[in-house]
Amino acid sequence: MSAWTEHVIWWHVYPLGFVGADTTGVDRTPTHEVRRIESWLDYVVELGANGLALGPVFASSTHGYDTIDYFRVDERLGDEADLVSLFDAAHSRGIRVLLDGVFNHVGREFEDASLVRSDGVFEGHDALVELDHDDPAVADLVARVMIHWLDRGADGWRLDAAYAVPPAFWARVLPRVREAHPDAYIVGEVLHGDYAAIVAESGMDSVTQYELWQASWHSIADLNFFELDWTLTRHNEFLDAFVPYTFAGNHDVSRLATRIPDERHRAHALVLLFLLGGTPSVYAGDERGLEALKEERFGGDDAIRPEFPADPAAFSGGEDVLALHQELIGVRRRHPWLHRARSRTLALSNTTLVLEVSSGDDRLLVALTIGDESLDLASIDGADATSRVAGSVDGRTVPPHAWAVLA
């Protein structure tokens, strides 16, 4: 895996929603709206990110995950020239681009029915039919698609629903991709299970760290840091094998600001995102504190996949949340070793968590409190850091409902 992945921070966009495309399948009028994302690239740089993770951009029937043609850009977004223009504009600013590869299933309009399983409906969605991953022709197709778009400027792939595809399939596909593009970053969407084994067996670079996502917001919302502490033990074990793709939100889940009702505690989840080991991703809009609830119904994703204005200057509100993201990303940039940092718990209660994050001789102290009592670091063995890096601290005391990073 290339060294660039050690420094990338992704800004994640769901393109069809971002440009306001109709995702019901009624209006598939051709546009060139994917170029709208180009106007946001300077915003990405100002945020402190240097990666653009795109949701589905290929021809599909409705929401992008019911693919019709992997070699054609969705007409609601534009054409190949538009997408390549976005690649070039991103690269001119030092921004890498990650594409979303939906290779577990396709839509009913997919052009080659011989490649799908006759009994392969994906997770009860009749409009989504599974590819036959035992068919060598499917492996050949996926390898050709991945190489095709890497040739045109993409820097890597997110493999959608990778948990539903046998790792042996990826083990057949990815060596061919890496032969053509050894620096490509490949991350699989995996919800749970033995992450390290999946990475080893598949040949992927990483998988999505849903365990940490769940434990981070849930432990904060429920005032139960013990849940997070257990997950951090697992996270350290994963870091021995690979660097997980970490996130506080994405296009499939309710917004972080909705998950954590107490505004005082939302920052704590962001501290965890940027101070723990991993490759961080920020879902577009989370850096401005957007709220939205995912609902289990037709169109239930619409609220979490909103349209964005063509001009970033029209995107107002949430300046304090934006500033917090910039501050924490700045900490990350000044301490690049955090990419592989392990954590050690120094103090733990339902409402307090003090961690030492370290890599080799480098270390920082992370203190979180979501209770009504202040946190006295002087009373904690090993919490001897005294220099404030970020957050709120008075001497060695962290105020109630606050956080601090010290060196």
C-alpha atoms as one frame of an Amber mdcrd trajectory, in Angstrom:
protein
   0.000   0.000   0.000   1.296   3.442  -0.919   2.516   5.899   1.717  -0.105
   8.463   0.638  -2.762   6.492   2.483  -1.022   7.266   5.783  -1.882  10.948
   5.406  -5.257  10.970   3.678  -8.399  12.304   5.365 -11.525  11.726   3.293
 -14.497  14.016   2.698 -17.301  11.664   1.718 -19.967  12.736  -0.790 -23.066
  10.931  -2.069 -23.095  12.476  -5.573 -26.696  11.833  -6.657 -28.028  13.504
  -3.531 -25.347  16.193  -3.537 -26.431  17.486  -6.958 -30.161  17.036  -6.312
 -30.727  14.249  -8.843 -34.014  12.366  -8.868 -33.371   8.930  -7.324 -36.848
   7.490  -7.839 -36.131   6.425 -11.415 -38.726   8.789 -12.885 -36.427  11.552
 -14.162 -33.117  10.447 -15.660 -32.559  13.571 -17.738 -28.874  13.852 -18.737
 -26.910  16.629 -17.005 -23.314  17.562 -16.240 -24.012  18.192 -12.559 -21.107
  16.123 -11.229 -18.960  19.148 -12.094 -20.756  20.939  -9.262 -18.514  18.982
  -6.894 -15.480  20.708  -8.429 -16.623  23.987  -6.900 -16.324  22.363  -3.456
 -12.731  21.212  -3.765 -11.273  24.372  -2.236 -13.711  23.880   0.648 -12.280
  20.380   1.107  -8.781  21.844   1.329  -9.922  24.531   3.790 -11.459  21.814
   5.950  -8.057  20.157   6.082  -9.015  17.039   4.156  -7.136  15.756   1.132
  -9.365  12.953  -0.093 -12.726  12.913  -1.881 -14.667   9.687  -1.342 -17.479
   9.486  -3.880 -20.618   7.404  -3.608 -21.913   5.640  -6.736 -21.366   7.506
 -10.005 -22.103   4.806 -12.578 -25.257   4.312 -14.630 -28.049   2.991 -12.428
 -31.822   2.814 -12.257 -32.457   4.814  -9.078 -30.152   5.376  -6.091 -26.828
   4.353  -7.605 -26.604   0.901  -6.049 -28.694  -0.768  -8.769 -26.044  -0.542
 -11.467 -26.868  -0.790 -15.162 -23.417  -0.203 -16.686 -20.109   0.045 -14.798
 -18.324   1.639 -17.738 -20.733   4.547 -18.112 -21.170   7.533 -15.789 -24.763
   8.003 -14.650 -26.388  10.455 -17.071 -27.961  12.284 -14.117 -24.402  13.223
 -13.121 -22.715  13.631 -16.490 -20.351  11.652 -18.667 -16.839  10.272 -18.547
 -15.304  13.623 -19.468 -17.073  15.241 -16.510 -15.790  12.609 -14.081 -12.246
  12.802 -15.419 -12.437  16.584 -15.086 -13.299  16.099 -11.408 -10.341  13.732
 -10.993  -8.003  16.271 -12.579  -9.353  19.199 -10.564  -8.960  17.213  -7.352
  -5.430  16.112  -8.162  -4.407  19.686  -8.963  -5.199  20.493  -5.313  -3.501
  17.419  -3.862  -6.822  15.631  -3.295  -7.119  11.877  -3.892 -10.366  10.379
  -5.225 -12.033   7.165  -4.026 -14.768   5.522  -6.095 -17.626   3.344  -4.834
 -17.618  -0.092  -6.457 -20.961  -1.858  -6.143 -19.783  -5.317  -7.149 -21.938
  -7.548  -4.981 -25.184  -6.813  -6.791 -26.634  -4.948  -9.770 -30.017  -3.609
 -10.833 -32.677  -5.438 -12.821 -31.719  -3.370 -15.881 -28.124  -4.638 -15.835
 -27.117  -5.375 -19.395 -25.705  -8.915 -18.959 -28.153 -11.173 -17.136 -25.844
 -14.164 -17.605 -23.588 -12.801 -14.842 -26.218 -12.738 -12.090 -27.498 -15.522
  -9.877 -31.009 -16.671 -10.629 -31.755 -16.889  -6.896 -29.651 -13.933  -5.845
 -31.871 -11.191  -4.430 -29.738  -8.994  -2.137 -31.012  -8.689   1.445 -34.645
  -8.898   0.384 -34.433  -6.009  -2.098 -36.132  -7.363  -5.207 -34.636  -4.606
  -7.367 -31.102  -5.750  -6.483 -29.800  -9.043  -7.870 -26.507 -10.589  -6.835
 -23.675 -11.236  -9.229 -22.437 -14.818  -9.493 -19.069 -14.554  -7.777 -18.213
 -18.147  -8.681 -18.260 -17.222 -12.373 -14.782 -16.307 -13.693 -16.473 -13.872
 -16.071 -17.672 -11.818 -13.083 -14.156 -11.643 -11.651 -12.896 -10.568 -15.059
 -15.574  -7.876 -15.328 -14.867  -6.434 -11.887 -11.108  -6.354 -12.481 -11.614
  -4.619 -15.832 -13.957  -2.039 -14.305 -11.592  -1.235 -11.444  -8.602  -0.890
 -13.752 -10.594   1.154 -16.289 -11.406   3.916 -13.807  -8.020   3.808 -12.096
  -6.508   4.315 -15.548  -8.640   7.440 -15.875  -7.506   8.973 -12.613  -9.243
   7.396  -9.634  -6.940   6.628  -6.698  -8.810   3.782  -5.067 -12.035   1.918
  -4.476 -14.544   1.412  -1.701 -16.023  -2.048  -2.223 -19.701  -1.799  -1.363
 -21.232  -4.704   0.592 -17.860  -6.452   0.638 -19.137  -8.428   3.623 -21.542
 -10.256   1.279 -18.863 -11.267  -1.230 -16.588 -14.267  -0.560 -13.058 -13.053
   0.301 -11.752 -15.590  -2.208 -13.411 -13.573  -4.970 -11.419 -10.477  -4.061
  -8.290 -12.618  -3.797  -8.781 -13.446  -7.483  -9.595  -9.891  -8.562  -7.292
  -7.624  -6.578  -3.874  -8.997  -7.635  -4.772  -8.150 -11.218  -5.808  -4.640
 -10.156  -2.644  -4.122  -8.123  -0.460  -5.295 -10.980  -1.817  -2.389 -13.002
  -2.094   0.090 -10.119   0.090  -0.859  -7.130  -0.635   2.434  -5.326  -4.429
   2.039  -5.376  -6.202   2.031  -2.001  -8.859  -0.682  -1.597 -11.270  -0.566
   1.354 -14.178  -2.934   1.852 -17.516  -2.161   3.450 -17.712  -4.656   6.322
 -20.183  -4.252   9.175 -18.965  -6.827  11.694 -16.981 -10.033  11.974 -13.287
 -10.832  11.947 -12.030  -7.720  10.197  -8.384  -8.805  10.223  -9.154 -12.196
   8.687 -11.266 -10.597   5.962  -8.433  -8.219   5.076  -5.884 -11.040   5.039
  -8.015 -13.416   2.965  -9.286 -10.836   0.486  -6.165  -8.767  -0.136  -7.961
  -5.502   0.639  -6.008  -2.755   2.388  -8.696  -1.994   4.946 -12.327  -2.328
   5.953 -14.855   0.063   7.450 -14.676   0.188  11.254 -18.374  -0.041  12.086
 -17.656  -1.439  15.550 -15.834   1.744  16.556 -18.468   3.954  14.912 -21.236
   2.229  16.865 -19.402   2.251  20.189 -18.287   5.883  19.873 -21.677   7.537
  19.464 -23.599   4.973  21.505 -21.334   5.109  24.552 -21.511   8.911  24.513
 -25.278   9.075  24.014 -25.894   6.410  26.696 -23.279   7.764  29.133 -21.451
   4.436  29.149 -17.775   4.626  28.268 -17.331   0.983  29.274 -18.825  -0.004
  25.922 -16.246   2.084  24.090 -13.391   0.759  26.215 -14.164  -2.823  25.185
 -14.270  -1.784  21.536 -10.931   0.002  21.818  -9.334  -3.288  22.837 -10.618
  -4.785  19.599  -9.505  -1.708  17.660  -5.945  -2.097  18.924  -5.960  -5.712
  17.759  -7.095  -4.664  14.303  -4.299  -2.103  14.117  -1.800  -4.933  14.537
  -2.969  -6.243  11.159  -4.196  -3.223   9.175  -5.373   0.385   9.553  -9.196
   0.576   9.652 -11.261   3.115   7.723 -12.840   5.169  10.507 -15.812   7.518
  10.437 -18.380   9.292  12.609 -21.057   9.231   9.902 -21.802   8.172   6.351
 -24.580   8.023   3.744 -26.197   4.924   5.286 -26.757   6.068   8.885 -28.431
   8.860  10.839 -26.280  11.949  11.290 -23.921  12.146  14.260 -25.699  15.259
  15.538 -28.948  13.272  15.564 -27.377  10.242  17.237 -26.004  12.366  20.106
 -28.816  14.667  21.295 -26.677  16.488  23.889 -24.810  19.150  21.915 -22.137
  19.339  24.610 -21.003  15.800  23.828 -20.887  15.712  20.023 -17.330  17.002
  19.984 -16.210  13.965  21.965 -17.035  11.644  19.052 -14.944  13.818  16.741
 -12.024  13.749  19.157 -12.148   9.961  18.999 -12.305   9.999  15.196  -9.202
  12.132  14.787  -7.113  11.002  17.781  -7.455   7.238  17.396  -5.613   5.127
  14.852  -7.321   4.825  11.492  -7.930   6.477   8.140 -10.598   9.089   8.997
 -13.555  10.040   6.828 -15.949  12.968   7.294 -19.390  12.647   5.715 -20.267
  15.860   3.879 -22.376  18.061   6.121 -21.256  16.485   9.386 -18.514  19.115
   9.541 -21.321  21.686   9.795 -23.383  19.786  12.350 -26.221  18.767  10.031
 -28.953  16.689  11.642 -30.953  13.980   9.848 -32.631  10.694  10.701 -32.429
   7.604   8.514 -35.812   5.897   8.261 -36.585   2.304   7.291 -38.984   3.084
   4.443 -38.892   3.896   0.741 -37.067   7.215   0.469 -35.871   6.881   4.054
 -32.319   7.791   3.058 -33.268  11.095   1.446 -32.796  13.168   4.599 -29.256
  11.919   5.143 -28.362  12.405   1.459 -29.387  16.041   0.850 -28.675  18.378
  -2.018 -25.833  20.858  -1.490 -25.695  24.347  -3.021 -23.633  24.855  -6.157
 -21.623  27.545  -4.343 -20.069  26.574  -0.981 -20.481  30.196   0.140 -24.228
  29.529   0.303 -23.684  26.697   2.799 -24.191  28.587   6.053 -24.448  27.577
   9.683 -22.418  25.269  11.868 -19.311  27.434  11.793 -18.359  26.294  15.295
 -18.528  22.641  14.254 -16.467  23.419  11.164 -13.848  25.159  13.295 -13.713
  22.135  15.597 -13.111  19.814  12.652 -10.350  22.089  11.400  -8.744  22.188
  14.851  -8.779  18.411  15.259  -7.581  17.801  11.714  -4.771  20.235  12.503
  -3.820  18.095  15.499  -3.836  15.070  13.222  -1.610  16.802  10.683   0.908
  17.831  13.346   1.001  14.265  14.689   0.880  12.028  11.582   1.844   8.989
  13.653  -1.768   8.960  14.902  -2.576   6.998  11.737  -1.330   3.837  13.456
  -1.640   4.897  17.089  -2.737   2.420  19.737  -4.693   3.502  22.786  -4.264
   2.562  26.441  -6.969   3.287  28.994  -5.688   5.167  32.050  -9.017   5.980
  33.713 -12.549   4.794  33.070 -16.040   5.343  34.433 -19.460   5.652  32.861
 -18.845   9.331  32.162 -15.050   9.704  32.016 -12.408   8.212  29.772  -8.711
   9.025  29.773  -6.566   7.477  27.058  -2.920   7.468  26.181  -2.573   7.236
  22.405   0.888   6.331  21.220   3.099   5.028  18.457   6.701   4.260  19.318
   8.033   7.136  21.419   5.240   9.494  20.385   2.264   9.907  22.680  -0.666
  12.158  23.536  -3.187  12.173  26.357  -6.891  12.281  25.482  -9.350  13.103
  28.272 -13.127  12.971  27.845 -15.832  13.729  30.376 -19.584  13.652  29.723
 -20.650  14.027  33.340 -21.377  16.880  35.724 -18.080  16.531  37.598 -14.721
  17.917  36.539 -11.917  15.482  35.751  -8.704  15.751  37.789  -5.857  14.399
  35.696  -3.347  14.776  38.524  -5.010  11.890  40.344  -4.628   9.442  37.435
  -1.543   7.241  37.164   0.238   7.786  33.871  -1.680  10.955  33.006   1.391
  13.129  33.368   1.045  15.190  30.193   0.754  18.884  31.027   0.913  20.829
  27.756  -2.462  21.625  26.191  -2.760  20.630  22.534  -6.511  21.152  22.073
  -9.714  21.321  24.057 -10.505  22.701  27.521  -8.224  22.226  30.487  -7.425
  24.388  33.523  -4.031  23.275  34.744  -4.611  19.539  35.192  -8.410  19.747
  35.404 -10.871  19.126  32.579 -14.235  20.864  33.157 -17.529  18.931  33.178
 -18.862  17.886  29.761 -15.541  18.755  28.119 -12.518  17.188  26.483  -8.820
  17.881  26.205  -5.755  16.677  24.349  -2.408  17.128  26.087   1.223  16.350
  25.343
